[in-house]
Amino acid sequence: MASEQQLNPGSCQPLGARYHLDRTGRRGTNFALWAPAAEAVELCLFDEDGQETRHHLTEQDVQVWHGFLPGVRPGTRYGYRVHGRWDPWTGARWNPAKLLLDPYARAVDGCYTSHDAACAAVRNWPEADVADTVRDNRDSAPYVPRSVVVHDEDDWSDDRRPKTPWAETVLYELHVRGFTMRHPDVPPPLRGTYAGLAHPAALAHLTRLGVTAVELLPVHQYASEDHLQARGLVNYWGYNTIGYFAPHAGYSASGSRGGQVGEFKRMVRALHAAGIEVILDVVFNHTAEGAELGPSLSLRGIDNAAYYRLPPNRPRGYADYTGCGNTLDTRRPQVIRLVTDSLRYWVTEMGVDGFRFDLAAALARGGTNGGDAVDTDHPFLAAVAQDPVLNRVKLIAEPWDVGPGGYQVGGFPPLWAEWNDKYRDTVRDFWRGARPDVRELGYRLSGSSDLYQRAGRRPYASVNYVTAHDGFTLRDLVSYDRKHNEANGEDNRDGTDDNRSWNHGAEGETTDEQVNRLRLRQLRNLTATLLLSAGVPMLTAGDELGRTQGGNNNAYCQDNEVGWLDWSLLEQPGWQELCALTARLVRLRRDHPVLHRRAFFSGRATTPGGRPDLTWFTPRGTEMTEADWFAPTACLGMLLSGSALPEHDEAGRPIGDDGFLLLLNAGHEPVVFTLPAAAPAPGWEPLVDTAAVHPDEPAPAGTVVLGGRSLRLLRAPAPAT
């Protein structure tokens, strides 16, 4: 219904809802919505009983509709109804029967409930091929969430960001809900929430591991797809955003009327106090509105053609480079503004330290090169590069999308780090005995210079990982030959078939002790390889505990024991040992600059008569030749010289370190490895050995027995100075 409440002109800036004092000293909220082609905009307020009151915004400046309402306080729920043409054939999909979220809403109350009335078009129209062109005039309000007015003047003066250098970073990818849902020492009301992640019991595990940053799966407000709701499931991972400024209310122990904002900030403060940075996984490539018959929740109803990529030859549809039905059009200034405003907000007002961009190639399509090809000079990338806030935080690209030419590993500008799936595939192949080109393994272990060096980037441009949220857990990687996704309700068709896994003789869990011992050894091999490689390692939460998803390699809809961490695994000696080894390797990496180099290896000595910074060895103890790089092998050695670091401390003094010899044997049989004559007295000191047992026969002097499918790390202490 309409309201008699006085609506004042207010201001067109900033966008969103802002509670403040106006120029006459009255408290209230200014509402501002960018809707350039709308014919009219109604602001809809909801009282405690859910009764809706509508106000026509009459002021419009610089394409922004705005108004100030005295007396509207934080916690008030609101939305918009936007009037305009209904002409899907030209991309126009305005429908005032649909209640819309404010794109700049800082909190969201309620969830999207799948219902045909939430769609702007008639889903069940008899002629299905034109259903999206017929307007549905039913009210969507009962089925969609509301925006919430939030007031927060936190200046973060009591917060101290860790500011961990890239080269020293160890990432830990986790799900806010799944990390604590089964944690016995987190109080039940806090499990699965921001407050639960900030609890001392959760922080204690992170600090014991020694990780420097958590990479949180999406925490922007998101919605579950219709097909999942129809099967009684939810989008657990959250890659279906509908609110780019709002912390997902489902992870809040403080309610959904704005309390989630403060709770998120307290979580960030707690992590910072523990020396841990916060990286957000963000989804700007698409929204939860999906394709033509998806719900009209926000951007589609505000200005469909201004926010989304519409094919020039068929603007009725959507260009889909994401596999999710639509793609945001980051060629347009207002969309770039929406994305960069959101990023700055999370840095300056929510305290986060960086972002991982899901399907980042989709954000760089159709720039200065014309068409829709990926362009590294894209306006969006340029906007981020020149932004004084964003160019100082950690930026990580998932450097691909699902469209033609979308695979861009190694192609992002120098400001960016990238998820390196070439590292993942090569390391998996090596340890499962697939014998990849050993040259490929050499590049991956030493920082992937073939991908990043020519563009002036550093080894830390490569985010190395063996597992991630998407795919098998580490334990499942060594326990299953094929995916087992039946619980997802898609007849096991979903999820990749390219797992590069090996079950070691039994599919899934087994009582065969020989198989289980070999699996544990392989877990140690994979973990040690990751943490001893040049680049930035990313661990996946629970891998250090032996977490399993029962062979499900696409648990995006499993908000249950399949997707949650099982902390009881730490009561078992084998998983305790794996967790301890992981923490030990993280500390070793932290304490030794040669293990987290800032520069690529040159293969040359930095001082006359010194050793090269990197030397590769065969099991015979001889340096690898060009022919050795092309010959199939399951065993090689990597010698890192701590005396050849091209780095200096803050006082300008050269940094020295111990020397390290990493030996890898992916073959089934033990190998007698002749040690290089490179260690000063007292010789090589063993640090890590992933093999549980070795043959009884003694090794000749100057050699070590490298067990089948095992890894060894030895250290030559630097000479005393």
ABEGO torsion letter per residue (X at the ends): XBBABBBBAEBAOBBEBBBBBBAAGBBEBBBBBBBAABABBBBBBBBAAGBBBBBBBABBBGGBBBBBBBGBBBGBBBBBBBBEBBBAAAGBABBAABBBBBAABABBBEBBBBBAAABABBAABABAAAAAABBBABBAAAABBBBBBBBBABAGAABBBAGBBAAABBBBBBBAAAAAAABAABBAAABGBAAAAABAAAAAAAAAAGBABBBBBBABBBBBBAAAAAAGBBBAAGBBBABAABBBAAABAAEAAGAAAAAAAAAAAAAAAAGBBBBBBBBAABBAAEBAABBBABAAAABAAAABBBBAABAABBBBAAGAGBBBBAABAAAAAAAAAAAAAAAAAAGBAEBBBBGAAAAABGBAAEEABBBAABAAAAAAAABAAAAABBBBBBBBBABBGABABGABBAABBBBBAAAAAAAAAAAAGAGBBAAAAAAAAAGGAAAAAAAGBBAAABBBBABBABEBBAAAAAABABBBAAAAGAGGABEBABAGBBAGGBBEBBABAAAAAAAAAAAAAAAAAAAABBEBBBBBBGAAAGBBAGGBABAAABBBAAABBBAAAAABAAAAAAAAAAAAAAAAAAABAAABBABBBAGBBABBGBBBABBBBBAAGBBBBAAAAABBBABBBBBBBAAABABBBAAGBBBBBBBBBBBBBABABBBBBBBBBABBOAEBBBABBABABBBABBBBBGBBBBBBGBBBBBBBBBBBX
